[in-house]
Structure formats: structure tokens, C-alpha cells
């Protein structure tokens, strides 16, 4: 992997790793967040998508019209645009559903960006995982899909995450990053 990237290969202002982690965390919540929290997450996802969709289109254009990964990435970008056009919901459950769709598009476009650039980012330290460098799976979504990779040195570290309820500080503000292999062995 080349250490230099051109403009379209650089992570966006909103870090790909950070936004993937935020969206993954949001999608993994088992309790209902407050309306203001949901609104803020939705706005974060919206700003990120508005920035990353044009980058995906530029990267795909370079690969040509018959490149399957590029075509899949473009389709995901179009789906994200449709989701961006959805109006804000009146009731909380509807707004959570809308923000969840934006979060799914955020994760998908992070994956497509990485696939089109050949870049793999550590979800904890937000640094590039270079070719040949050992990495561990971070975890899985409920659907069984991978949630990304981490450096072995980053596994087991604490990562600050946003409060689910605005203004509250609790122990859930920090999470220990546990690679899925370790989590699976503990479950047995």
C-alpha cells in the first residue's frame, strides 16, 4: 500500500473510522435514545453522507463503468441520497428509524470507500492498517456482518463514546474494545 493518497482517497473531514464507530454504536442500541440525541446522531450521519457521497462517485468514476465494486458503491450512494431526502419524522420511533437508515448508509459508504481506495482503518486509533499488518475483527453487527478491524495493540483499550442521553455521564461512556474472537471465546 502506498503511504500517499490523492485528494479523493483521503478520509473525509469526518473520519471514516470515527463515523463508522458512531453509526455502529447507534445501530447497536437496545434502548430508546432521547429525541435530541437521535436528532444529533442523524445530523452527524447526514453531514458525513453529504461529504462522502461525492468522494465515492469520484473514486468509482476512475474505475470505469464495468467495475462491479464501483457500481455497487454508486448504488449505495444513490440509496444514501434517497435516505437523505427523507423528511424528519414527527414521532420519536419514526425519527429513530430514519436515523438508523442514515447510520446503515454511513457504515456501507465507509466500507465502499475503503474497498475503492484499498484503505483499511483501525476503528480505535483511526490510523491506517497497512498491507501485511496484523489486524483483528472489531465485532459484528446483529446481522452478522463485520463491523471493521483494529490493530492488536488497540484491542482492549478504552474508547470514549457519546452519551446516549444528553447531559448524563455514566459508565457506558467508555467501552472496552474486545475483538470478536475474544468475545466469542468468553461466550462459550
N, C-alpha and C positions, 0 to 999 in steps of 0.2 A: 504494500500500500504506500502510496506517495504521501509524504507529510504535507505537501502543499495542495491546496484546493482552489479552484476558481470561485468566483462570487456565488454561483448557484449551488455549489457544493458545501458552502459554509452553513453551519447551523443558523437558524433564524435568530432574531433578537430574543425571542422566547426560546430558550434552549430546548432542543428536541428531547433530551433526556428528562429535563425537569417537567416539561409538558406531558410526556408520556407517563411519568410517575404520578403527576397530579390527576390525569384522566383515569389512570388505573385505580388510584385510591378512590376517586369519586365513584367509579363503577362498582367497586367492591364494598361499598357501604351497605350495611344491613339495617340501618335505622334511618328514618327520615330526617334530613337536614332542615334547618330553618330557611325561610324564603330568601332572606338576604344572602345567606351563604350560597344557596343554589343559584341565585342571580349572579353573584360574583364569579362562581365557577363557570357559569355559562358565558359570561363576558370574557373571561380568560381564554376559554376554548374558542370563542368567536374571533378574538383578536389574533390568536395563533393561526387559526384556519385561514383568515384573510391574508395573512402573511405567507403561509407555506404553500397554498394552492398555486400561486403564480410560479413559485420555485419548482414545484413538481411538474408543472406544464413546461417550463424551460428545460428541465432535465429530460423529460420524455421526448421533447421535440428533437433533441440531439441524437436520440437513439433511432429515430425513423419510425415510419408507420407500421412496420411489421414486427416490431419488438413486443413480445407478449407482456413482459413486466411493465413496459412503458404504457401499453394500452390499459392494463389493469389499474395502474396508478392514475391514469387520466379518468377512468370510470369512477374511481374512489374520489377524485377531486370533484367531479360533477355531482356525485351524491352529497359530498360535503357542502357544495354550493346550494343544493336543494334544501339541506338542513339549515343552512344559514338564513335562508329566506323564510323559514317558519316564523310566524308571529309568536310573541311571548304569550304563554298561557295564563289564564286568569287564576285558575286554582293551582295549589301547590303541587299536587300529584302530576298535573299536566306539565308544569314547569320542570319538575324533576325528570320526566320522560324526555322533554325537549333537550335539556342539558345533558342527559345520558346519551342521546343520539349524537350531540356535538362531541362528547367525550369519546365515543366509539370512532367517529371520524378523525379525531385528534390522534388516537392510537394508530389507526390504519395509515394515516398520512405520514406519521413518524416512521412506520415500517417501510412504506413505499419510498420515502426519502432515503432511508438507509440502503434499501435494495438498489435504487437507481445510482447512488453515489458509491456504493460498496463500503460505506462507513458504518461501523458498529460502535455505539456509545455505551459506556457504563452508566447504569441508572442511578448509582450512588454518587460518584465523584464527577460525573458528567464529562469525563475525558474519553478520548477515542481508545477503543480496544483495537490494537493493531493486528495485522495479519500474523498468524502464528502465535499470538499471545494467548495464554490460557484464560478462559472466562467460564463463569458458572451461570446456570439459568437462575434468574431472579425469582421466578414463581410462575404461576399460571392464573389466567382468568377463570371464571366459573365455567366458561365454555371449553376449557382445556387448552386454549391457545397459550403460547409462551408470552410472558409479559416483559421479556427482554433479558439482557445479560449484565453481569457485574464482574469486576476484577476479583480474584480471590482475596486480595488484600482489603477489599471493601466489604466483603461478606462479614456479617457480624457487627458492623458499625451502626451507629445511630444516625438516623436521617430525620431532620426536622420536617414536619409536615403541618399543613394548615389545620387550624381548629375546625371541627365540624360545626360547631356552634359559635357564632361570632361573640368575641369577648370572653370566652371561657378558656381557662388553662386547665388541662388535665393530663393524666399520664398518657393519653392517646396521642399527645402532641409529638411524641417521639416513638419511632418504631425501629425495632432491631431488624436489620436486613438479614433474612435467613434464606439461603439458597434452597430451591425446591427439593433438591436431593436430601438435604439435612431435614427439612420439614417432613418429607415422606418417610424417612427412617424413624423419626420420632413418633409418627402416627401409628407405626406398627406395633 
